Amino acid sequence: MTDTSVQVAALYRFARFDDCAALRAPLEAVCADIRGTILLAPEGINGTIAGSEAAIARVIAHIRTLPGCADLEVKYSTAPKMPFYRTKIRLKREIVTMGQPDIDPLTDTGHYVAPEDWNALIADPDTVVIDTRNDYEVAVGSFPGAIDPKTQSFGDFPAWFRENREAVTSGKTKVAMFCTGGIRCEKSTAFLKSEGIDEVYHLQGGILKYLETVPAAESLWEGECFVFDQRVAVGQGLVPGTHSICHACRMPLNEADRASPFYIQGVSCEGCHNARNDKERARFAERQRQAELSKARGEEHFGTRTG
């Protein structure tokens, strides 16, 4: 595989899987030539994988044969090099953890809004726009005027909404929500509807589909979009972005962050420097040294992975 042949596929589908364990081995077999992570749960499948176009096509074709997955949601992009170190097929309770067992995205979600119609919706003065992602993702980029719940995990979202409902929805008749690829909005819109909010909308295909399909001249997106792989972030047209990752705290870093005197590659950034002691910094420094030696030998070093 050459550096220019790496295709990345972000995929998900809510479906009913009666026996996730039985699906795992056949999926592992077809994933032999790709890397990335796929989650299987009774509520469906979710993951991001990378490899050659042919290898990705084989995996997608297999997943589409699974119960309820014929209409699997897939967003394709490319990477200059392999963005994952290994392949992981994991069995989970949820494919995206919200911690609300009574919420069923298969029965009642918000209205899908195509990327080309999104700008008009969020410009409507009757619409409140909510970014359902976590705080470190929002810091990399978002839509102007979108509310940032400042959550550290998606499981924090229900409590945030219940605590702030009146302030968030006051004077508004519509709620529009968005996330990276659309999966979190399937659950968050279903949750809002269970809370009695009827006019709920979400960006179909998420930010990734918006950046892929909406022309740069018409795009309202500001910044980059955080992704959970070695690319760290992508920009308009899904080209790899300018952010890197702090391998000590796993937070995304922009150019200004990397200019901080507290930033030491592989060791610390301004956000985590004071949270580390000398012993930890020495351990991270040694890990970085080993990573650089591995890179010089043309080998991979798993110690600096991002996810």
N, C-alpha and C positions, 0 to 999 in steps of 0.2 A: 504493500500500500504506500503510495507516495503522499507527500504532504498536501497535495492539492486534491486528493481523492477522498477526503474524509467527509462523509455526509452525516449530519446529526438529525435525529428524529425524536421530537418530543411527542408523546402519545398518552392518551387516556381514554377510558370508556367505563362508565358506570354500567354494571351488568350483575346478574345474579349467578354467583359461582357456588354450587353446593359443596364441591370438594376441591379446594384450591391446591391441596397437596398433590392431587392426581394430575393437575395441570402443569406442575413444576418441572418434572423430568423431561417431558416432550419439549417444553419451552427452552430448557437449558440446552437440549440437543441442537435445536435450530439456531441458538445464539452462540454457537461455537466460534463463529468468525466475526463477532462484533464485541464491543465493550460498552459498559454502561450499567445502569441499575433499572430493574423492573420490579414493581411491587404487585403482589397478588393478594386480594382480600375478598371476603364474601360479597363485597359491594362492587368489585370490578378490578380493573388493571390500570396502572399508571407507571410511567417511566420515561427516561431519556436514554437513547442508545446512539452509538456512533460506529461507523465502519464504511465499507465500500457500498456503492449504490445497490449492487447485486445482493450483498449480504443483508443490508437493511430491508430490501424488498422481500427477501425470503422470510424474515422475522415478521414483518407487517402482514404478509399473506397468511402466515400461520396464526397470528393473533386474531385475524378476521374470521377464522374458522371456529373460534371459541364461542360459547353460548352468549348471544346478545351483542357480539362485537363486530358484526358485519359493517357497522357504521362507525368504526373506530376513528376518533379524532386524532389526526397526525399533522404536525407542523415541521417542515423540513428546512434545514439551513446547512451551512458548511463551516468547516473549521480548518485553519492552516495546518494543524497537526491534531493527533488523536487527543481529545479532551478528557478521556477516562483512562485509568490505569488497569482496570480489571472489569470482569462481568459479575454482577450480583443479581440473583433472582430471589427475592425475599417474600416470605409469607407474613402478612400483617393483618391487624384487626380492621384497619381502614386504609384506603389508598391515599387519603389525605386526612390527617387527624384533626377532627373538630371536637370530638368528645360529646356529641349530641346524638345518642343512639336512635332517637325517634325521628330524626331527619332522614328523608329518603329522596335523593335527587331524581330517582326514576319516576316519581309520582307527581312532584310539584316543585318546579323551579321557576325562576323569573323569565321574562321575555328576552330572547336572544336578539342582539343588535349587531348587524353586520358592520365590519370595520368602516365601510364607506358611509354608513349612516351615523356613526358614533359622534362625530364632531357636532352635528346638529343637535343631538340629544343633550350632550353636556353643555352646550351653549344656551340651552333653554333655561330661562330664569326660574322655572318651576322645578328644576332638577337639582338634587343634591348628589354630588359625586363622591364615592368612597373608594379609596384604595385599600383592598383587603389584604395586602401583603404585609410582611413584617417590617419593622423600622429600618433595619439595615438595607433592605431592598428598596424602600421608598427613597432613602438617602441618595441612591445612585441615579434615580430619575422617576418622573411621574407626570401626570397631566396637570396643567396649571389649575389651581383652585380646588383640587381634590383633597378631601379630608384624609389625614394620616392618623389612624387609630393608635399609632406608636406601640403596636403589639410586638412581643418578642417571639410569639408562636401563634399559629392559626387557631389553636385551642383557646386563646385569650379573646378571640373576636366576639363570641356570644355575650360574655360578661361586659365587654366594652360597649356593645350596642345597647344592652339593657340599661346600663348606667347612663348612657349619653343620648338615648333615643329622643327625648323631647328637644334637646338643644340641636341635635343633628337634623331632625326632620321638621322643625318649626317653620311654618310658612311654605313648605315645599310639598308638592303632590306626587313627585316621582323620585325614586332612588335608583341611581345608576352605579354599578360596581364593576370593578375590573381587577384582574390578577395576571400573572405571567402567561399562562397558557389556557386559562378558562376553567380549570378543574376546581379551584377553590371557590369560584363564583357559583358553580353548580350547587355547592353546599350552602354558601352564604346567602344566596337568593332564596333557596328553599327554607333556610332558617328565618329570614325576614318575613316570608309569607306565613310561616307558622306563628310568627309574632303579630300577625294581623296587618302587615304592610302589603297592600295589593299591587300598587304600581311599582314593581321592581324589575329592573332591566340589568343585563350584563353583556359585556363585550364578547361576542362570539369569537372563539379562538384566542382570546386574551391579547395581551400586549404584543406577543410575538407575531400573531396574525396581522395586527394593525401595522406594525413596523414593516412587515413583509409586503402588504398590499396597498397601503395608503402612500401616495407619492410624497416625497420629502417636502415639496412646495406646499402641500396641503396638510402635512402632519402637525398636530398640536402637541405631540410628545416633547418633553424637555428632558435632556440628559440621556442616559443609557438605561438598558434594562438588565437587571441582575439575573444571571442564570446559574444553575447549580452544577457547573462543571468547570474545567480548567480555563475556559474562555473568560469566566467571571462575569462579563457583561457583553451585550451586543447593542449595536446602534441601528439607525435607519437601514432598511434592506437586510437586516440581520447580519451585518458584517461584524466581526469581532471588535469589541470596544477597547477603551483605553485603561480600564481599571485592572488592577492586580489584586491579589489577596494577601492578607497578613497570615502567614503560616503559624503564628502563635495563637491568635484569637479567631481566625477565620473570617474576619471582617473585610469587606471590599475597600480598596484604597484608590483615591484618584491622584492626580499629579501633585496637588498641594499636600496631600497626606504623605506622599513619598518624599517630599521636600522637608518634612519635619525633622529636627535633630534627634527625635526619639525613634525615628524609623530606622531600623537595621534589618536588612533583608533576611527573612527567615527567623528573626529573633524577636522583634517587637515593633509596635507602631505607637503613635501618640496615645491611641485609645487604650492600649493594654500595658504600656511600659511600666506604669506604677503598680500594676497588679502582679508583676513578676518579681521574684527574688533573684539574687545572683546565681543561685544553683540552677534555677529554671532557665535563666538566660544563657548560662554556660551550656546546658543540655541542648537548647535550641540552636546555639551557635555551632555545636558539634554536628547536629543533624543537618544544618545548612552546608557545612563543610563537606559532609559525606555526599549530599545531593549534588554539589558542584563537581566533586570527583567523579560521581557516576555519570553526570552529563558530559564531562570531558572524555570519558571512556565510551560514550554513545549508549549508555545503559539508562534504564528507568530507575528512579528512586522513589519508593512508595511513601517514604516518610514525610513528603511535602504535598501530599494529595489535598485537594480542597473538599472532597465530599465522598 
